[in-house]
C-alpha cells in the first residue's frame, strides 16, 4: 500500500529491504517450525513395513524410504515403539551421549509429528500478533532506525494481553497434565504386569506338568516312589506334553490378537495357528466368538488328559484361573479409557492457553529486534506442552505399543523347551530297586494295612484291661465294706455315711488312675 498507493516513503531502500527480509524471516521461521512434522521420504529414518513374526522386537526409528507416509507418524508409527531391552540397549540408554542423540533426532520424533497441526496453529497466531503490531506500532530497520507505522488509523492499535492471566493459570495446567500423564502411565504399567504374569505362569504350568507327568499319587503320599517308578511311554508323553505347550502358546497368541487391531494382526494370527496346530484345532479357535476363551478351554482339556493325580491337576489349573484374570484385566483397560470429560477438558485448557499465549508474550520480547523472537519461543512452548499431552494419549491405550508378539514368541519357545526336559529315562529305576520296592516288607500298602490291624488289636487290649481294672476295684471295695461290718456291729448311722463317702472317694481315685494310665497304654 505504501509503495503503490501513490505515496513513496522517504527511506525507500531501507523499507524494501526490511519488508523482504521480514517476509523471508517469517517464511523461514514457519518452514523450520514445521520441518519437524514434514514427511520427507529421502529421510534415512523413514518407515518400513514390519515382519509379522518379529515386528514387536524391532527397535528404533523406521528405516525404509519406500514406506507409506502413514507409517511415519500417527497410528502407523505405534508399532515402532514396541521395544524390548537387552543389556546392549540399556548401555546405550544410559550413555553420556544420550542428550546429544535425543536433540539430534528431535525432528524425527513421532510424538512431535503428531502435534504438528497444533503447533502450526499456535505459531500462526504468534506470526499474526507480531505482524499486526509491527504494522500498527512501527518497526526498526537493520540500521536501528525506527519507522512510523505502516497502518496509521485511530482504530489500528497494538494487541496484547497481560501475562498475569497465564501465570495464574499455569499451576492448574501443570496439575492437569501431571494427573493425565500419571493415569496413562499407570494403565501402561498395569498392562505390562498382566503380560508379566502370563509369562511367569505359563512357565510354571508347563514345569509342573512336565515334572508330575505319570505320577498318580497324591502330593506327599508315601506311595509316590512306587508310582513314579512305573514305566512311561515316551511317545505318549511327548504328544500329551506337547499339546499342553501348544495350547499354552495358542492362548497367549489369541490374547494378543484379541487386544490388537484387526487389520494389523488377523492374517498373521491365522497363519501362525494353522502352521502349529492341526486343522481341527486351529479352526475351532479361529471360528470361536471369543478366541482366548476357546484356547484356554483346549488347554484345560489337554491338562485333564495328563496321567497324574487329580490334586496335582488342581494345582496346575490354578494357573488357568490367573490367565482368566489377566485376560479380563486387559479387556478392562482396552474398553475403559480415562474418563473422556477429563481428557477433553485438559485438551481444551492447554489449547486455549497456548493459542492466547502470543498476545501476552509480545511485550515480554521487547528487547529483541521487533519482538521477532516471540515466534520461535511460542513454537517451542507449544511443541513441548502439546507433546506432554500427546504422551499421555499415546500411553492411555498400551497394547499397540507393548511388544506382545515378542512375549508370545518367548512364551512359546520357553514352553517347548520345558516339556522336553524330562523323559522316561529320568523316571526309570534299576530292576533291583524295583524288586525291592515290590517286596512285602517295603510294600507301602501292605504296611499301611498292618499298621491299621495293629492299631485295632492294641485298642481292644486296652479296653479289656480297663474292664478288668474296674472289676477288681469294685471287688476290693465290697470286701472292705464286709470286713468293717463284722468288726464293728455297733456303728452308728453317721459312721455308716462316712464309710460310704470313703468308698465313693476310693472309686473316684481308681477311675482317675485308670484315666491316667489309659494314654500311656495307648
C-alpha positions as CSV (number, residue, x, y, z in Angstrom):
1,X,0.0,0.0,0.0
2,X,2.8,2.4,0.8
3,X,4.7,1.7,-2.4
4,X,1.8,1.5,-4.9
5,X,-0.8,3.8,-3.3
6,X,0.9,6.9,-4.8
7,X,3.0,7.7,-1.8
8,X,6.7,6.9,-1.6
9,X,8.3,6.6,1.8
10,X,11.5,8.7,2.3
11,X,13.7,5.7,3.1
12,X,12.5,3.6,0.1
13,X,15.6,1.3,0.0
14,X,15.6,0.5,3.7
15,X,11.8,-0.1,3.7
16,X,12.1,-2.5,0.8
17,X,15.0,-4.3,2.5
18,X,13.0,-4.6,5.7
19,X,9.9,-5.9,4.0
20,X,11.7,-8.5,2.0
21,X,13.8,-9.6,5.0
22,X,10.8,-9.8,7.3
23,X,8.9,-11.8,4.8
24,X,11.8,-14.2,4.3
25,X,12.3,-14.5,8.0
26,X,8.6,-15.3,8.6
27,X,8.7,-17.9,5.8
28,X,11.9,-19.4,7.1
29,X,10.6,-19.5,10.7
30,X,7.4,-21.1,9.7
31,X,9.2,-23.6,7.5
32,X,11.7,-24.5,10.2
33,X,8.9,-24.8,12.7
34,X,7.0,-27.3,10.5
35,X,10.1,-29.1,9.4
36,X,9.7,-31.4,12.4
37,X,6.4,-32.5,11.0
38,X,7.3,-32.9,7.4
39,X,7.4,-36.4,5.8
40,X,10.5,-36.4,3.6
41,X,10.8,-39.9,2.1
42,X,14.5,-39.4,1.5
43,X,14.9,-39.4,5.2
44,X,17.1,-42.3,6.3
45,X,14.8,-42.9,9.2
46,X,11.7,-43.4,7.0
47,X,9.2,-46.1,7.9
48,X,9.2,-49.7,6.8
49,X,6.7,-52.5,6.9
50,X,7.4,-54.8,9.8
51,X,7.7,-58.5,9.6
52,X,4.7,-60.2,11.2
53,X,6.6,-62.6,13.4
54,X,9.4,-60.3,14.8
55,X,7.8,-57.0,14.4
56,X,7.5,-56.4,18.1
57,X,11.3,-56.8,18.6
58,X,12.1,-54.0,16.1
59,X,13.8,-51.1,17.9
60,X,14.5,-47.6,16.7
61,X,13.0,-45.4,14.0
62,X,11.8,-46.7,10.7
63,X,14.4,-47.2,8.0
64,X,12.8,-47.9,4.7
65,X,12.4,-44.8,2.4
66,X,9.8,-46.6,0.3
67,X,7.3,-46.9,3.1
68,X,4.0,-45.0,3.1
69,X,3.7,-41.7,4.8
70,X,1.1,-43.1,7.2
71,X,3.9,-45.2,8.9
72,X,5.9,-42.1,9.7
73,X,3.6,-40.7,12.4
74,X,0.2,-41.3,13.9
75,X,-1.3,-44.8,14.3
76,X,1.2,-46.3,11.8
77,X,4.2,-45.3,13.9
78,X,3.0,-47.0,17.1
79,X,4.3,-50.4,16.1
80,X,7.9,-49.0,16.1
81,X,7.7,-48.2,19.8
82,X,7.4,-51.9,20.8
83,X,10.9,-52.1,22.2
84,X,12.4,-55.0,24.2
85,X,15.6,-54.0,26.0
86,X,18.6,-56.2,26.5
87,X,21.9,-55.4,28.0
88,X,23.2,-53.6,24.9
89,X,20.1,-51.4,24.7
90,X,20.5,-50.4,28.4
91,X,24.1,-49.4,27.8
92,X,23.0,-47.1,25.0
93,X,20.1,-45.9,27.1
94,X,22.3,-44.5,29.9
95,X,25.1,-43.4,27.6
96,X,26.6,-39.9,28.2
97,X,25.7,-39.0,24.6
98,X,22.0,-39.6,25.1
99,X,21.3,-35.8,25.4
100,X,23.0,-35.0,22.1
101,X,21.4,-38.0,20.4
102,X,17.9,-37.1,21.6
103,X,18.3,-33.5,20.4
104,X,19.7,-34.5,17.1
105,X,16.7,-36.8,16.4
106,X,14.1,-34.3,17.5
107,X,12.7,-33.7,14.0
108,X,12.2,-37.5,13.6
109,X,10.1,-37.8,16.8
110,X,6.7,-39.4,16.2
111,X,5.3,-37.5,19.3
112,X,6.2,-34.1,17.8
113,X,5.0,-35.1,14.4
114,X,1.6,-36.0,15.9
115,X,1.2,-32.4,17.3
116,X,2.3,-30.6,14.2
117,X,-1.1,-29.2,13.4
118,X,-1.5,-27.8,16.9
119,X,2.0,-26.2,16.9
120,X,1.4,-24.8,13.5
121,X,-1.8,-23.2,14.7
122,X,-0.2,-21.5,17.7
123,X,2.8,-20.4,15.7
124,X,0.4,-18.9,13.1
125,X,-1.3,-16.9,15.9
126,X,2.1,-15.7,17.0
127,X,3.0,-14.6,13.5
128,X,-0.3,-12.7,13.2
129,X,0.2,-10.9,16.5
130,X,3.8,-10.0,15.6
131,X,2.9,-8.8,12.1
132,X,-0.1,-6.7,13.2
133,X,1.8,-5.0,16.0
134,X,4.7,-4.2,13.7
135,X,2.3,-2.7,11.1
136,X,0.4,-0.6,13.6
137,X,3.2,0.2,16.1
138,X,6.1,0.9,13.9
139,X,9.3,-1.1,13.2
140,X,13.0,-0.9,13.4
141,X,15.2,-1.5,10.3
142,X,18.6,-3.2,10.3
143,X,20.4,0.0,11.0
144,X,18.4,0.5,14.2
145,X,16.3,3.4,12.8
146,X,12.6,3.4,14.0
147,X,10.0,4.0,11.3
148,X,6.4,5.1,11.6
149,X,3.5,2.6,11.5
150,X,2.6,1.4,8.0
151,X,-1.1,1.4,9.1
152,X,-2.0,4.7,10.7
153,X,-5.5,4.8,12.0
154,X,-7.3,5.6,15.2
155,X,-8.7,2.0,15.3
156,X,-5.4,0.4,14.5
157,X,-3.7,-0.3,17.8
158,X,-1.4,-2.9,19.1
159,X,-3.0,-6.0,20.5
160,X,-1.9,-7.9,23.7
161,X,-2.9,-9.4,27.0
162,X,-1.4,-9.2,30.5
163,X,0.9,-12.0,31.4
164,X,-0.6,-12.3,34.8
165,X,-3.5,-14.3,33.4
166,X,-1.2,-17.1,32.2
167,X,1.0,-17.1,35.3
168,X,-2.2,-17.5,37.4
169,X,-3.4,-20.4,35.3
170,X,-0.1,-22.2,34.9
171,X,-0.3,-24.2,38.2
172,X,-3.7,-25.5,37.2
173,X,-2.5,-26.5,33.8
174,X,0.5,-28.2,35.3
175,X,-1.7,-30.3,37.7
176,X,-3.9,-31.4,34.8
177,X,-1.0,-32.5,32.8
178,X,0.6,-34.4,35.7
179,X,-2.6,-36.2,36.6
180,X,-3.2,-37.0,32.9
181,X,0.3,-38.5,32.3
182,X,0.3,-40.4,35.6
183,X,-3.1,-42.0,34.9
184,X,-1.9,-43.0,31.4
185,X,1.4,-44.4,32.6
186,X,-0.4,-46.5,35.4
187,X,-2.5,-48.0,32.6
188,X,0.6,-49.0,30.6
189,X,2.3,-50.3,33.7
190,X,-0.7,-52.4,34.6
191,X,-0.9,-53.9,31.1
192,X,2.8,-54.8,31.3
193,X,2.3,-56.5,34.6
194,X,-0.5,-58.6,33.2
195,X,1.7,-59.9,30.5
196,X,4.4,-60.5,33.0
197,X,2.0,-62.7,34.9
198,X,1.3,-64.6,31.7
199,X,5.0,-65.2,31.1
200,X,5.6,-66.4,34.7
201,X,2.6,-68.7,35.0
202,X,2.9,-70.3,31.5
203,X,6.4,-71.4,32.6
204,X,5.0,-72.6,36.0
205,X,2.2,-74.5,34.3
206,X,4.5,-76.4,31.9
207,X,7.1,-77.0,34.6
208,X,4.6,-78.7,36.9
209,X,3.0,-80.7,34.0
210,X,6.4,-82.0,33.0
211,X,7.7,-82.8,36.5
212,X,4.5,-84.5,37.6
213,X,3.8,-86.4,34.4
214,X,2.9,-90.1,35.2
215,X,2.7,-89.6,38.9
216,X,-0.7,-90.9,40.0
217,X,-0.1,-90.5,43.7
218,X,-1.3,-87.5,45.8
219,X,1.3,-84.9,46.8
220,X,3.1,-86.0,50.0
221,X,1.9,-89.6,49.7
222,X,4.3,-92.4,51.0
223,X,3.5,-94.4,47.9
224,X,5.0,-91.8,45.5
225,X,8.3,-93.7,44.8
226,X,6.5,-96.8,43.6
227,X,4.1,-94.9,41.4
228,X,6.9,-92.8,39.8
229,X,8.7,-96.0,39.1
230,X,6.0,-97.1,36.6
231,X,7.0,-97.2,33.0
232,X,6.2,-94.1,30.9
233,X,5.6,-94.4,27.2
234,X,7.9,-91.7,25.7
235,X,5.8,-91.2,22.5
236,X,2.6,-90.7,24.5
237,X,4.4,-88.4,26.9
238,X,5.9,-86.3,24.1
239,X,2.5,-85.9,22.5
240,X,0.5,-85.0,25.7
241,X,3.0,-82.5,27.0
242,X,3.4,-81.1,23.5
243,X,-0.3,-80.4,23.4
244,X,0.0,-78.6,26.7
245,X,2.8,-76.4,25.4
246,X,1.0,-75.7,22.1
247,X,-2.3,-74.7,23.7
248,X,-0.4,-72.5,26.2
249,X,1.1,-70.6,23.3
250,X,-2.2,-70.6,21.5
251,X,-3.9,-68.9,24.5
252,X,-1.4,-66.0,24.7
253,X,-1.3,-65.7,20.9
254,X,-5.1,-65.5,20.8
255,X,-5.0,-62.9,23.7
256,X,-2.5,-60.8,21.7
257,X,-4.8,-60.9,18.6
258,X,-7.8,-60.1,20.9
259,X,-6.1,-56.9,22.0
260,X,-4.6,-55.8,18.7
261,X,-6.2,-54.0,15.7
262,X,-7.8,-56.5,13.3
263,X,-6.2,-55.1,10.1
264,X,-2.7,-55.4,11.7
265,X,-2.7,-58.9,13.1
266,X,-5.6,-61.0,11.7
267,X,-3.8,-62.6,8.7
268,X,-0.6,-63.3,10.7
269,X,-2.6,-64.8,13.5
270,X,-4.5,-67.2,11.3
271,X,-1.3,-68.2,9.5
272,X,0.6,-68.9,12.8
273,X,-2.2,-71.0,14.3
274,X,-2.6,-73.1,11.1
275,X,1.2,-73.7,11.0
276,X,1.4,-75.0,14.5
277,X,-1.9,-76.7,15.3
278,X,-3.9,-79.3,13.4
279,X,-6.6,-78.1,11.1
280,X,-9.4,-79.2,13.5
281,X,-7.7,-77.4,16.5
282,X,-6.9,-74.2,14.6
283,X,-10.3,-74.0,13.0
284,X,-12.0,-74.4,16.4
285,X,-10.1,-71.5,17.9
286,X,-10.3,-69.2,14.8
287,X,-14.1,-69.7,14.4
288,X,-14.8,-69.1,18.1
289,X,-16.5,-65.9,19.1
290,X,-14.1,-65.3,22.0
291,X,-10.8,-66.9,20.8
292,X,-8.8,-66.7,24.1
293,X,-11.5,-68.5,26.0
294,X,-11.6,-71.2,23.4
295,X,-7.8,-71.6,23.6
296,X,-8.0,-71.7,27.4
297,X,-10.6,-74.4,27.2
298,X,-8.4,-76.5,24.9
299,X,-5.6,-76.1,27.4
300,X,-7.8,-77.3,30.2
301,X,-8.7,-80.4,28.2
302,X,-5.0,-81.1,27.5
303,X,-4.2,-80.8,31.2
304,X,-7.0,-83.2,32.0
305,X,-5.6,-85.8,29.7
306,X,-2.3,-85.9,31.6
307,X,-1.7,-89.1,33.7
308,X,-1.3,-87.7,37.2
309,X,-3.3,-87.4,40.4
310,X,-6.2,-85.1,40.4
311,X,-4.7,-83.0,43.2
312,X,-1.7,-82.3,41.0
313,X,-4.0,-81.3,38.2
314,X,-5.8,-78.9,40.5
315,X,-2.5,-77.2,41.3
316,X,-1.8,-76.8,37.5
317,X,-5.3,-75.5,36.9
318,X,-4.8,-72.6,39.3
319,X,-2.6,-71.0,36.6
320,X,-5.5,-71.1,34.3
321,X,-7.6,-69.0,36.7
322,X,-4.7,-66.5,36.7
323,X,-4.9,-66.4,32.9
324,X,-8.6,-65.5,33.1
325,X,-7.7,-62.7,35.5
326,X,-5.1,-61.2,33.2
327,X,-7.3,-61.5,30.2
328,X,-10.2,-59.8,32.0
329,X,-7.9,-57.0,33.3
330,X,-6.6,-56.3,29.8
331,X,-10.1,-56.2,28.4
332,X,-11.0,-53.7,31.1
333,X,-8.1,-51.5,30.1
334,X,-8.9,-51.8,26.4
335,X,-12.6,-50.9,26.8
336,X,-12.5,-48.3,29.5
337,X,-10.3,-45.2,28.8
338,X,-9.5,-42.4,31.2
339,X,-12.9,-40.5,31.7
340,X,-13.5,-38.6,28.5
341,X,-14.5,-35.4,30.2
342,X,-11.2,-35.3,32.0
343,X,-9.2,-35.8,28.8
344,X,-11.3,-33.3,26.8
345,X,-11.1,-30.6,29.5
346,X,-7.3,-31.0,29.6
347,X,-7.0,-30.7,25.8
348,X,-9.3,-27.6,25.7
349,X,-7.4,-26.0,28.6
350,X,-4.0,-26.4,27.0
351,X,-5.2,-25.4,23.5
352,X,-6.8,-22.1,24.7
353,X,-3.9,-21.4,26.9
354,X,-1.4,-21.8,24.1
355,X,-3.4,-20.0,21.4
356,X,-3.7,-16.9,23.5
357,X,-0.2,-17.0,24.9
358,X,1.4,-15.0,22.0
359,X,-0.8,-12.0,22.9
360,X,1.0,-11.9,26.3
361,X,4.5,-12.8,25.0
362,X,4.8,-9.9,22.5
363,X,5.5,-7.3,25.1
364,X,7.9,-9.6,27.0
365,X,10.2,-9.8,24.0
366,X,10.7,-6.1,23.6
367,X,14.4,-6.3,23.8
368,X,14.7,-8.5,20.7
369,X,14.6,-7.0,17.2
370,X,11.0,-6.0,16.5
371,X,9.9,-8.7,19.1
372,X,10.5,-11.3,16.5
373,X,12.0,-13.9,18.9
374,X,8.4,-14.3,20.2
375,X,7.6,-16.5,17.2
376,X,10.1,-19.4,17.8
377,X,9.6,-19.1,21.5
378,X,5.8,-19.7,21.0
379,X,6.6,-22.6,18.7
380,X,8.9,-24.3,21.3
381,X,6.5,-23.8,24.2
382,X,3.6,-25.2,22.2
383,X,5.7,-28.2,21.0
384,X,6.7,-29.3,24.4
385,X,3.4,-28.7,26.2
386,X,1.3,-30.3,23.4
387,X,3.9,-33.1,23.5
388,X,3.2,-33.9,27.1
389,X,-0.5,-34.2,26.4
390,X,0.3,-36.4,23.4
391,X,2.5,-38.7,25.5
392,X,-0.5,-39.3,27.9
393,X,-2.7,-40.0,24.9
394,X,-0.3,-42.5,23.4
395,X,0.2,-44.3,26.7
396,X,-3.5,-44.5,27.5
397,X,-4.0,-47.4,25.2
398,X,-1.0,-49.6,26.0
399,X,-1.5,-52.7,23.9
400,X,-0.4,-51.4,20.5
401,X,2.9,-50.2,21.9
402,X,3.6,-53.3,24.0
403,X,5.8,-55.9,22.3
404,X,3.1,-58.6,22.7
405,X,4.3,-60.6,19.7
406,X,7.7,-60.8,21.3
407,X,6.0,-62.0,24.5
408,X,4.1,-64.7,22.7
409,X,7.2,-65.9,20.8
410,X,9.2,-66.0,24.1
411,X,6.4,-68.0,25.9
412,X,6.2,-70.5,23.0
413,X,9.9,-71.1,23.0
414,X,10.2,-71.5,26.8
415,X,7.3,-73.9,27.0
416,X,8.6,-76.1,24.1
417,X,11.9,-76.3,25.9
418,X,10.5,-77.1,29.3
419,X,8.4,-80.1,28.1
420,X,11.5,-81.7,26.7
421,X,13.5,-81.7,29.9
422,X,12.1,-84.9,31.5
423,X,11.8,-88.3,29.8
424,X,11.3,-92.0,30.5
425,X,14.9,-92.5,31.4
426,X,14.6,-89.9,34.2
427,X,11.9,-91.9,36.0
428,X,13.1,-95.4,35.2
429,X,14.7,-97.2,38.2
430,X,17.1,-100.2,38.2
431,X,15.4,-103.6,38.3
432,X,16.9,-104.4,41.7
433,X,15.4,-101.3,43.2
434,X,12.0,-102.1,41.5
435,X,12.0,-105.6,43.1
436,X,13.0,-104.0,46.4
437,X,10.0,-101.6,46.2
438,X,7.7,-104.5,45.3
439,X,8.8,-106.7,48.3
440,X,6.2,-107.2,51.0
441,X,8.4,-105.7,53.7
442,X,8.6,-102.3,51.7
443,X,5.1,-102.6,50.2
444,X,3.6,-99.4,51.4
445,X,0.0,-100.5,51.0
446,X,0.7,-103.7,52.9
447,X,2.5,-101.8,55.6
448,X,-0.5,-99.5,55.9
449,X,-2.8,-102.5,56.4
450,X,-0.6,-104.0,59.0
451,X,-0.5,-100.7,60.9
452,X,-4.2,-100.5,60.9
453,X,-4.6,-104.1,62.1
454,X,-2.1,-103.5,64.9
455,X,-3.9,-100.4,66.0
456,X,-7.2,-102.3,66.2
457,X,-5.6,-105.1,68.3
458,X,-3.9,-102.6,70.7
459,X,-7.2,-100.8,71.1
460,X,-9.1,-103.9,72.0
461,X,-6.4,-104.9,74.5
462,X,-6.6,-101.6,76.2
463,X,-10.4,-101.8,76.5
464,X,-10.1,-105.3,78.1
465,X,-7.6,-104.1,80.6
466,X,-9.8,-101.2,81.6
467,X,-12.7,-103.5,82.3
468,X,-10.5,-105.8,84.4
469,X,-9.3,-102.9,86.5
470,X,-12.8,-101.6,87.1
471,X,-14.0,-105.1,88.2
472,X,-11.0,-105.5,90.6
473,X,-11.7,-102.1,92.2
474,X,-15.3,-102.9,92.8
475,X,-14.4,-106.3,94.4
476,X,-11.9,-104.6,96.7
477,X,-14.5,-102.0,97.8
478,X,-17.1,-104.7,98.6
479,X,-14.5,-106.7,100.7
480,X,-13.6,-103.6,102.7
481,X,-17.3,-103.0,103.5
482,X,-17.9,-106.6,104.7
483,X,-14.8,-106.5,107.0
484,X,-16.0,-103.3,108.6
485,X,-19.4,-104.8,109.1
486,X,-18.0,-107.8,111.0
487,X,-15.7,-105.9,113.3
488,X,-18.0,-103.1,114.3
489,X,-21.6,-104.1,114.5
490,X,-22.5,-101.2,116.7
491,X,-21.6,-98.5,114.3
492,X,-23.9,-95.6,114.2
493,X,-25.7,-94.2,111.1
494,X,-23.3,-91.3,110.9
495,X,-20.3,-93.7,110.8
496,X,-22.0,-95.6,108.0
497,X,-22.4,-92.5,106.0
498,X,-18.7,-91.6,106.5
499,X,-17.8,-95.1,105.4
500,X,-19.9,-94.8,102.3
501,X,-18.2,-91.5,101.4
502,X,-14.8,-93.2,101.8
503,X,-15.9,-95.9,99.4
504,X,-17.0,-93.3,96.8
505,X,-13.7,-91.5,97.1
506,X,-11.9,-94.7,96.6
507,X,-13.9,-95.4,93.5
508,X,-13.1,-91.9,92.2
509,X,-9.4,-92.4,92.8
510,X,-9.5,-95.7,90.9
511,X,-11.2,-94.1,88.0
512,X,-8.6,-91.3,88.0
513,X,-5.8,-93.8,88.0
514,X,-7.4,-95.6,85.1
515,X,-7.8,-92.4,83.1
516,X,-4.1,-91.5,83.8
517,X,-2.8,-94.9,82.7
518,X,-5.0,-95.1,79.6
519,X,-3.0,-92.7,77.4
520,X,0.2,-94.5,78.4
521,X,-1.2,-97.8,77.4
522,X,-2.4,-96.5,74.1
